[in-house]
Amino acid sequence: MILTGNVSHFDEAAGLGSIAGDDGATYAFHCIEISDGTRAIDAGQRVAFTPLPRFGAVEAGDVTKL
C-alpha cells in the first residue's frame, strides 16, 4: 500500500522526521528511507511512502518526493 502526505518536520542533524499522512496519521521516518539517496528533505515537501511496522509503531519507508 502506498500513502501520500507532507513532511511536517525534518531534523537534518538527527536524520529524523515525520510525515502528516493524508489519512490523518503521523508517520516517523529516518533519512535512509528517502528514496532518491539524499539525506535531507524540506518540511512541506509532498511525498509518497509505504507504511512499515517497526518497533511497535508504523513508520514511513521508501519516502519518495512528489
Secondary structure, DSSP 8 states (H G I E B T S, - for coil): --EEEEEEEEETTTTEEEEEETTS-EEEEEGGGBTTS-S---TT-EEEEEEEEETTEEEEEEEEE-
